[in-house]
């Protein structure tokens, strides 16, 4: 596996939640092909995209939220050259225009059943012209681009650059291979890992970070003075997620297409490294392992799942990375990842919103616990319920768990969300 291509693809900066980011990127990409000002928008999306983006704050909008707004802003002022940061640097005028566009009923949306979880299509009209962009497979992969009936891009996810989405390669590896790849990274990848650590640890330097969201960081900090490393990890990771889910105008280094995955994969490992006094090289290797393990589990479960990937996938990665910082063995790192999954399997994903910070804080904290157990050669070392002590078998279990046991969860949650919307409208 070409690690340079893998890490460039899977570990990259993103602004705000990646589902609205993907929709904004698609809208901005289509708008570039429209020769007239946008007068109408039709947004189509999978069940998972709708669920994940309906309630989350949009950066730079002073607390506004939702996929519809992100789509409009992407079409009116987004920069597709910035990928998942397409909304970076929007002016207040564009935000005001976008809200007016929505209020005028110029955008329609449709949830399309039966589509892959990571799928959205934005169709713009302007004068007599149309332009349409479909993102699929990955948040920033343009699978199809059309303008006035002409197909400009036709690249299904299976034909993405490099010829793979990494799934087959990752699933063919045993854990020792993931470990060897991580400890063998070159200086360029090491610097990328360290840049992600600097970026994600700087999230809380954002002005007013303690005033928005549901208050995870500000509340826990009152009781964590002189607290344990586990307590501080819980506080910082939860506060970082709370801030970005509330629409904080901050970029994070993502993992496996998700900013919250990036927070969980990076912050517990980085904070542990600081507490241990680890050198930069050791930290970089631990972070590389964290991202690789996260990607490994996502290879089995898929990009967007009914279970919380921030907890199960990124948490497993962080647990393994912490073991690396403590000079543990590959088998101990594998046990840490497995123990983390055994702790949090079943935590559902009910969409992106401020309360994701509670799940993120739990995952980050439990990653540290799982690592400590593994370093003592404890934790899940034999079959426990449906949890296997072999990560390959565990991956297969997670895939079936998501596809068979939880297969109807997203559709049920959409129904519940729709009912809540109707109830809220009735109270308004």
N, C-alpha and C positions, 0 to 999 in steps of 0.2 A: 504494500500500500504506500502510495506517495504521501508521506506525512505533511509535506508543505501544502499540497493541494487540499488534503483533508482539513488541516487546521485553518486554512484560509476560508474554506467553505463552511466549517462548523463552528468556528470561534471568531466572531466578528462583532463590531459595535452595532448597537441598535438603539433607537430613540423611542421610548414608550413601549407599550405592549406590542408584540410582534404580529398579532392577528390584524389589528387596525393598521399597523405598519405595512403589512403585506397588501392590504386593500388600498392604502394610500399610494404605495409604490405602483400598483397596477393602474390606478387612476391617473397618476402622473405620467406613466409610460404611454398610456392611450392618448392623453391630452397633447403630448408632444407631436402626435400624428394627426391632430385635428387642426385644419387651417382656419377655422372660425372659433370665436368664443364659445365656451360650453353653455348650452341652453337646457340640456336634459341629461340625466344620468340614470342608468338602471344597474343596480348591484345585485349579482347573484352569488350565492355562497353556500358552502356545505353546512350541515348541521353543526359540526364542530367549530367552524369559523364563527358562525352566528353566536353560539354559546360563549365562546371565549372572548368575544369582543363587544358584546352588547352593553356592558356596564362599566368598562374600564375608562379611566381618565385619559384625555388626549393632551400630550405636552404642548405648552405654549398657548393654551386656550382659556386659562384662568378657571379651571375646574369643569369645563364642558367634557362630555364623554360620549363614547359609542362609535360603532363602525360607520354609521351613516355620515357623521361629521368628518371622520377621518377620510372617507371616500371623497366627499365634496372638497375638502381642503387639498387633498392630493390632486384633484382635477383642476382646481382654480389656481393653485400656487405651489404645488409640490415639485421637487427636483428629482427626477428618476435617476440621475447620476449618483445620488447619495444612497441608493438602495433602500434598506430598511430605516434609514434616517431621512427619508424623502421629505418629511415635514419640518426638518431642522431649519430654523431661521425664518419661519413664517411671520409676516407682519400682522399687527392687530387689525389692519384693514381687511386682509384676506379672511381672518377669522370672522369678522363682522359680515363680510360678503357671503361667507359660507353659511352662517346661520340664517341669513336672509334667503339664500337659495333653498334651504330646507323648509323654512317657514312658508315659502311660496309653492311648495309641493312639487319642486322640479326634480326630485330624486325619488325613485321607487326601489324597493328591495324585495328579494325573493330568496327563501331558503329552499334549496334544491335537494330533495331526498335522493339517497342512493349514490351520491358522489363520494370520491375519496375524501378523507378528513381534511387534508390540506388542499383546498380548491376554492378559488373565487374568480369571478369574471366581472369586469367593469366595462359597460358599453356607454360611450358618450355620443351625444348628438350636438351639432352646431351648424346652424343653417341647413344646407342640404347634405351635410357630410356626417359620417359616423366613424368611430374608431373604437376598437374593442381589444382589451388585454386580459388574458387569463394567466393567473399564477397557479402552479400546481406542484405537488411533490415536496417542494421547499418554499419557504415564505418569499424568497426573492428569485425564484426560477420562473421566467416568462416561458410558458408552454406554448402560447399562441398569441399572435398579435396581428390584427387586421385593421385596414383602413379603406373605407369605401369599397368593401368587398374584396380587396386585394390582400392575400395572405403574405405578410411580411416575415413572420416567424412561425414555424411549426416544429416545435422541439418538445415532445412529450418528456416527462420526467426521466424515463428510462434512458433517454438519449442525452442527458445532461452532460456538461463538459466533463471530460475524464472518463465517460462511458459507464459510470457507476454512481449510485447513491450511497455506496459503502456498505450496504446491507449485507450482501453475500460475503464480502471479505471479512467484515467484523464477526459475523456469526460463525465463520469457519475457524476463528481463533480460540485457543484456550487462554486462560487468564495469564499464564506465564508469558505468553506472546504479547499481550497488552502491556505487561510490566516491562518487558525488554524494549518495546517500542518507546515507552515513556522515558526510561533511563538512558536511551540512546539518542535522544533528540540533539540536533545540532544547535549552534549558537543563535541562529536566526529564529528558530522556533522557540528557543528558551527566552529570547527577548520578547517575542509575541506573548508568551505566557506571563511574563513579568509585567508587560504593559496591561494585560487584563487584570492583574492583581492591583496595579496602581489605579486603574479606572474604576473598578468596583469598590475599592476601599475609599475612594474619594467621593462616592455618591452623597454621603451625609455632610459633605462640606457645602452642599447647595444651600443658599440662603433660605431661611424659613422652613428647613426640612423637618423641624419638630412641631410645626404648627398645622400641617396638613395630614390627611389620612385618618386612621382610627387610633393613632397614638401609641403604637407598639413600642417604638424606641424611647420616647419621652417618658412613658409610664414605667417600663422595665428599668430604665436607668436610675429611677428613684430608689429602687430596691437592690440594685446590683453594685453599689459602691463597695469596693473590696471583695466583690463576688468572684466566683470561679471562672475559669476560662470558658467552660460550657455555658454559663450564664451570659457572659459577654458575647459569645458567638450567637446565642439566641437573640439577644437584644439588637446587635448590629445587622444581622441578616434580615430579621423581621422589619426593622426600620427601613432598610434599603428597599425592600419590596413594597412596603407600605407607601413610600414616597413615590416610586415610579408608577404604581398602580393608581395612585391618586392624580396622575397627570403631571408629576414633577418633570421639569424640562431638563432632564439629565440623561446622558447616554450611559449604557452599561455594555460590558463585554458579554455576549451571549454564549450559550452552549447548546448545540443541537437545535438551533433555530429559536431559542427562547431566552429572553432576558432574565426571567426568574430562575430558569435552569442555571444560567451563568452566575447569578448571585449565590445559589446554593453550591455550585461546583467550585467557586473561587473563594468566597469569604471565609468559610470555616477553615479551609486549608491555609489561607494567608494569615489568618489570626493565630492559628496554631504555630506556624513558622515563626511569627514574631515572638510568641511566647517562648519558643524553644531556642531562639537565636540562630535559626537555620540560615545558611548562606543562600545566595540567589540561585545558584545552580540546583541545589536540593529542592528549593521551593519550585523552580521551573519544572523539574521532573515530576514532583508531586501534583502540580496543576495539570501537566500533560496527562498523567495517569487518570486524574479526576475526569477530564474531558473525554478521554478514550473510553472509560468505563460507562460514563453517561451515554456516549454514542453507541456503545455495545448494547446496552439495554434498550435504547430507542430503536435499534435495528430490529429487535424482536417485537416491540410493542407498536411501532409506528410513530409518526410525527406528532399527531394530536390524538389523545386517548381519553376514555372516560375516567381512568385513574390519573391521579396527580403525578405527572412526570417530574415536576420540580422536586417532589418528595422521593419517589421511588427510583428514578434514574439518576438525577443529579445528586441526590442524597447518597446513593450507593457510590458514586464517583468520589464525592468528598470523603466518605469513610475510608475508601482505599487510599486516597491521597494523604490523609492524616497518618495512616500506617506507614507510608513511605517516609514521611518526615521523621518518624520515630525509629527509622532504620529497621523496620519490620521486614518480614519475608513476603514473597509473592503470595504464598498460601494464606498468610495472615491478612493480607490486603483483600484477597478473595473472600475470606470468611467475614471480614468487616462489611463488604458490600452485600453479601448474602444476609447477614444479620440485620442490616438496615432495611432491606426489602421485607424481611420477616416482621419488622417493627411497624412498618407503615403501609404494607400492602392493603388495599381496600379503601385508602383515602381517595375520595372522588374528586374529579375536576368539575366544578360547577361554574366555570367561566372565570375570566380575569376581572378582578376588582380589589378593593383595598384589603378585604379579609384574606386574600392570598398571602398577605404578610404573616398571618397566623400559621398557615401551613408551611411557609418558607422557614419561619423561625423554628418550628418543630422539627423540620427535616434537618436543618443545619445543626441543631442541638443534638438530635439523635445520631447524626453522622459521627459526632465526637464520641458518643457513648459506644456505638458499634465498634469504632476503632479501638477504644480502650479495652473492650471485651476481647477483641481479636488478638491484641498484643499480649493478653494473658492466656492466649489459646483457649478462650471461652467463646460464648456466643453460640450460634447455630452451627453445630459440627456434624449433625446427622439429620436425617429427614424429620421435619417437624411440620405436621399437617401437610400442606401442599408445597412447603418450602424445601428445596433440595440443597444439600451442601455443595453441589457442583453448579457453577454459574451458567454453564451451557444448558443444563437441564432446567435450571431456574428460568432462563430466558424463554425456553419453550413453554414453561408453565405460565409465565407472564403473558405471552402471546395468546394462549388459549383463554386465560382469565379475562383478557380484554375483549377478545373476539366472541367468546361464547357466553361466559357468565355475565359480563357487563355489556353485551352487545346492544341491548335496548336502552341503556342508561341515558345516552345523549338525547334520544328522541323523547324519553320521559321527561328529562330536564327541560327540554324546549317547551313541552306542554305546560309544565309548572311555571316557567318564566312567562309564557304567554298569559296564563291565568293571573299572575301577579301584575302584569302590565294592565290588564283589563280592570283589575281591582283598583289599581292606583289611579287610572283614568276616571273611574267612578267616584273616587274620593276627591278628585281635583275640582 
